[in-house]
Amino acid sequence: MSIIQGFIATYFLFEAIYLFTPNILIIFVIIFIEGLQGGFAYVNTYYRMTQEVPQPYKAFAMNIVAMGDSFGIIAAGFLAMRVHNWICQLPITTNM
């Protein structure tokens, strides 16, 4: 699942730079697929924890995963600000 999310992130990076997608509906479908991928990964993580982590450690493991998820979101936000500023400084290459 993470490989597919990486491909989608790469697609959107190049889409933001070169604007090659002909229709907004294609973007909406890809965003929907990305949301499903993220949701499946999230649910799969917690499901596997309930099945594989011993009972005395389940609460601790769930707290660590939630904290890691939050730190990942924060890191992605800071990275997105840097990438946004970088993309905005690129010369415009489209005929818009």
Summary of the structure (lengths in Angstrom):
residues: 96
radius of gyration: 17.8
end to end distance: 35.0
largest distance: 60.9
contacts: 197
relative contact order: 0.10
helix: 84%
strand: 0%
